[in-house]
């Protein structure tokens, strides 16, 4: 089994939100542009962390004998992703002023949809 392309997916997500932020910045919307960048980063970076943690392991660990370890890796990775996302949102709302919450959440949601689409396409 090859490693999943977590870096490719995260890079595409960050590239798309960077392009959207650049367009917003060109239209003189710097607060919305920053919010879009932060929303995309709050999605892409925890997803990359999940991919790295969930699929780590020794190459000899395959099959039924490694099932418990694989499941444990997935639980730890999902917990870490959840904590990183919560801490990221808390840090953004506590430290970033001014902020456009609508742009932040829309970028986050669209980044989640892009993640689903890329995973579905790359898994085929």
C-alpha positions as CSV (number, residue, x, y, z in Angstrom):
1,X,0.0,0.0,0.0
2,X,1.4,3.4,-0.9
3,X,1.2,6.4,1.3
4,X,-1.9,8.6,0.8
5,X,-1.2,11.9,-1.0
6,X,-1.9,14.0,2.1
7,X,0.6,16.7,1.1
8,X,-0.9,17.0,-2.4
9,X,-4.4,17.5,-1.0
10,X,-3.2,20.0,1.5
11,X,-1.2,21.9,-1.1
12,X,-4.2,22.0,-3.5
13,X,-6.4,23.3,-0.7
14,X,-3.9,26.0,0.3
15,X,-3.3,27.0,-3.3
16,X,-7.1,27.4,-3.9
17,X,-7.6,29.5,-0.8
18,X,-4.5,31.6,-1.7
19,X,-5.9,32.3,-5.1
20,X,-9.3,33.3,-3.6
21,X,-7.5,35.5,-1.1
22,X,-5.4,37.1,-3.8
23,X,-8.6,38.0,-5.8
24,X,-10.2,39.4,-2.6
25,X,-7.1,41.5,-1.9
26,X,-7.1,42.8,-5.5
27,X,-10.7,44.0,-4.9
28,X,-9.5,45.9,-1.8
29,X,-10.9,43.4,0.7
30,X,-7.8,42.7,2.9
31,X,-9.8,41.6,5.9
32,X,-11.8,39.1,3.9
33,X,-8.6,37.9,2.2
34,X,-6.9,37.2,5.6
35,X,-10.0,35.5,6.8
36,X,-10.1,33.2,3.8
37,X,-6.5,32.3,4.2
38,X,-7.0,31.5,7.9
39,X,-10.2,29.5,7.1
40,X,-8.3,27.4,4.6
41,X,-5.4,26.8,6.8
42,X,-7.7,25.8,9.7
43,X,-9.0,23.0,7.4
44,X,-5.9,22.0,5.4
45,X,-3.3,21.8,8.2
46,X,-5.3,19.5,10.6
47,X,-6.2,17.3,7.6
48,X,-2.5,17.0,6.7
49,X,-1.8,16.2,10.4
50,X,-4.5,13.5,10.3
51,X,-3.0,11.9,7.1
52,X,0.5,11.8,8.5
53,X,-0.5,10.3,11.9
54,X,-3.2,7.9,10.6
55,X,-1.0,6.3,8.0
56,X,2.3,6.2,9.9
57,X,3.7,2.9,10.9
58,X,6.3,0.4,10.0
59,X,6.1,-1.1,6.5
60,X,6.1,-4.6,8.0
61,X,2.9,-3.9,9.9
62,X,0.3,-5.2,7.5
63,X,-2.7,-7.5,7.7
64,X,-4.8,-8.7,10.6
65,X,-1.9,-8.6,13.1
66,X,-1.6,-4.8,12.7
67,X,-5.3,-4.1,12.8
68,X,-5.4,-2.9,16.4
69,X,-2.4,-0.6,15.8
70,X,-4.0,0.8,12.6
71,X,-7.2,1.5,14.4
72,X,-5.3,3.1,17.3
73,X,-3.4,5.3,14.8
74,X,-6.7,6.5,13.3
75,X,-8.2,7.3,16.7
76,X,-5.1,9.3,17.8
77,X,-5.0,11.1,14.4
78,X,-8.7,12.1,14.5
79,X,-8.4,13.3,18.1
80,X,-5.3,15.3,17.2
81,X,-7.1,16.8,14.2
82,X,-10.1,17.7,16.3
83,X,-7.9,19.4,18.9
84,X,-5.9,21.3,16.3
85,X,-9.0,22.5,14.7
86,X,-10.6,23.7,18.0
87,X,-7.4,25.4,19.1
88,X,-6.9,27.0,15.7
89,X,-10.4,28.5,15.7
90,X,-10.0,29.6,19.3
91,X,-6.6,31.3,18.5
92,X,-8.0,33.0,15.4
93,X,-11.0,34.4,17.2
94,X,-8.9,35.5,20.2
95,X,-6.0,37.0,18.3
96,X,-7.1,38.2,14.9
97,X,-8.7,41.6,14.7
98,X,-10.4,42.6,12.4
99,X,-11.8,39.4,11.2
100,X,-14.6,38.5,8.8
101,X,-16.2,35.4,10.4
102,X,-18.4,34.7,7.3
103,X,-15.4,34.6,5.0
104,X,-13.6,32.4,7.5
105,X,-16.4,29.8,7.8
106,X,-17.2,29.8,4.1
107,X,-13.5,29.2,3.3
108,X,-13.4,26.5,5.9
109,X,-16.5,24.8,4.5
110,X,-15.4,25.0,0.9
111,X,-12.0,23.7,1.9
112,X,-13.7,20.7,3.5
113,X,-15.7,20.1,0.3
114,X,-12.5,20.3,-1.8
115,X,-10.9,17.8,0.5
116,X,-13.8,15.3,0.0
117,X,-13.7,15.8,-3.8
118,X,-9.9,15.3,-4.0
119,X,-10.0,12.2,-1.8
120,X,-12.8,10.7,-3.8
121,X,-10.9,11.4,-7.0
122,X,-7.5,10.2,-5.9
123,X,-8.8,7.0,-4.2
124,X,-10.5,5.8,-7.5
